[in-house]
Amino acid sequence: MPDARRPPESGRHLLGPHVVGQRIVVRRVLPGQTGPTGGPAFTDVLGVCLAWDADSCLVERADGEKVRIALADVVSGKPVPPRPAARLRVSARDAETHTGVLWPAVETSGLGDWVLRSDAAPTGRLLKRANSCLAMGDPGVPFAAALAAVEAFYAERGRDPLAQVEAGTALEDAFAAAGWQRLAYGESELWLASVSRVRRELALLSRGVDVERAGSGPRAVATVATVGTGCDALAEARAAVDGDWVGLHGLTVDPTHRRRGLATAVVAELLGWAAEQGALTAWLHVETDNPGAQAFWEALGFAPHHTCRYYAPSSASAWPVSR
């Protein structure tokens, strides 16, 4: 005699003892309860399968609660991909707020969730990240008023306004609709990785290269020095720690000394230093038109988190929409 607790499709699933240790989703019938349509009531359980026997399975939810499910109550189920690492679940804005540590002298001012940034004494060319409004999140005022505040902030400092936005968002659409133009260069991705994972990878790649490191506090510079006196470094990069995040910036290698492991040696030195400071997550920006850099960082275990684009008013002069 059919079990009235279950619909006819009950038991048709992709589960079994083989899913122990995997993340699964299980739809089960709730015995004795009636659903909104008058039929059986169901609920879904998402978590890691801890055990499976002839009568039940044990699933641990993300909050730590363990749920034992009778196999007779299973309606459907399947394995699902592992939950993304915590570092990949942060918002683009939260990830970008860690980048300011690389430029400690930059003046900042809050506009709701937005951050206005200006480097009063830049060395060389203006850096877009250090001289733009991080326009992610809610500015706390109507959009038109937010644009006016951005323009006023940069006008007071003799700069043309620039906004850094997350690609493919409603805010990007709003800037375009307001007449701001997207810069045709400078689009970049923020990439993230586990410091410990990258260090394990680098341990196999960076042997036999002597690296010098200098710096104090949360910032450091690592270089591979040339042979002789007064020569420029063959490879160099900078790092800065913010909490348990470390940012990498400005990795350069002398073109005549590439493919010798110098870049990996510099990165290994900086991440070793960062790990001593308690850093767990590493980040960096990679321009989207630089496939060589993307391949290098991907091989070390980094992965893209989000894409940034820059917008300027059509009247801006310092930030042309093309090179």
C-alpha positions, 0 to 999 in steps of 0.5 A: 500500500502506498505511503500517503505521506509521500508523493509518487515521485518520492525517492527519485534522487541522486543521493546515497552513501557516495555523498558522505562528505559532500555538500547536498540539498535534500527535499523531504516530506514533513510527516503529519503536516499539510502544505499550502495546497492541501497536499504534503508539506515539504522542506529543503535541507542544505548542508554537508552529508556527515553519514548515510545508513540504511534508514537515514542520512545526517546533514550538517547545515552551515549554522552547525545544526545537524539534521537527521533525515529518514530516507523514507521521507526523501523526495529528491536531492542532489550534490551541490557545489561547495560553498564559496570561500568566505573571501569570495562572499564579500561584496565588491565594496567591502573588498575594495575598502581594503585597497586604501592601505596601499596609499596611506597619504590619500585624503578620503571623505565618506558619502554614505557607502561611497568613498571620495579619494584624492592624493594631494601630492601624487608622485608621477601620474595620477593613479585612478584608484587613489583619485576617484570616488569609490561609488559602490553601495548607497551614497545616502542621498539621491543619486543626482545629489551624490553626483553633485557632491562628487563633482564639488569634492574634486572641484575644490581640489582642482581635479576632474571627477572620476568614479570607480564602479562595479561593472554590470551593476545598476549604479554603472547604468545610473552613471551612464544615464547621467551622461558620465562616460566610461573610460576606454582603458583602466578596466580591472578585476580584483583577484583574491586568494588564500595566502597559505595556498599561494605560499604553498604553490610558491614554495615550489617555484621560488627557490634559488633567488635572493630577495631583499625586503624593506619597510615598516608597519603595515607596508613592505617592498621586496626587490631582487637586486641586480649584480653590481652597485647603483643598478636598478632592481631586476624585480620589485613589488609592494605589499600592504596589510589591512587586518587579515588582508594583504594587497599586492601592487606594482609587480614589475620585472626587467624585460631582459630578465623575465621567465627566471622566477624573479616575480614568484620570488618577490611575491613569495617574500611579500606573502611570507612577510604578510603571513607573519603579520596575520594576513589570510587573504591576498588581493590585487588588481589586474587589468582586463587587457593583460592576459599575461598577468591574468595567467600568472596570478591564476597559476598561483591560485588567485581568482577574479572576484569582480570587475571595476570600471571608471566613469568621468563626466563628459566635460572632464579633461584629465581623464580622457575617454581614450588614451 
